[in-house]
Amino acid sequence: MVAPYGMSFPEPILQLLHNKKYLGMVVLFFIIVLPHFSFIGSAADIYINTFGTSEQKFGYFFAFNALAIMSGSYAFTRLHKIIDSRRLLAISFVGILLSGMLMYSGIVLTSWLVIAKKATADRRKATEGV
């Protein structure tokens, strides 16, 4: 297999592995998308079996989530022409942090709060039955 610029196959990969900035960005984006793919893998079971959401309603939630992700990606492609990518990434992380803090505070009713209440109620039922 011939790689660009006349390099053999493993050379471009080895060059990337020696590029610290590139590896940093790969790790950073890996950390960002890991929760998203965890959500994709477990959301149907949690929403349908745990929360009792109908399959149709879950489909609407999932479609809205996909639309939001596509809209965010589209907005990023437009905004990075105006704002430096690193600054835009930093702004995104601040938004994620503030959103997480808002959800953790309990001001906004989230699925995590519902799960915690259900778990404590199930634990109380289990200890009372003993």
Secondary structure, DSSP 8 states (H G I E B T S, - for coil): -B-GGG-BTHHHHHHHHH-HHHHHHHHHHHHHHHHHHHHHHHHHHIIIIIS---HHHHHHHHHHHHHHHHHHHHHHHHHTTTS-HHHHHHHHHHHHHHHHHHHHHTSS--HHHHHHHHHHHHHHHHHHT-
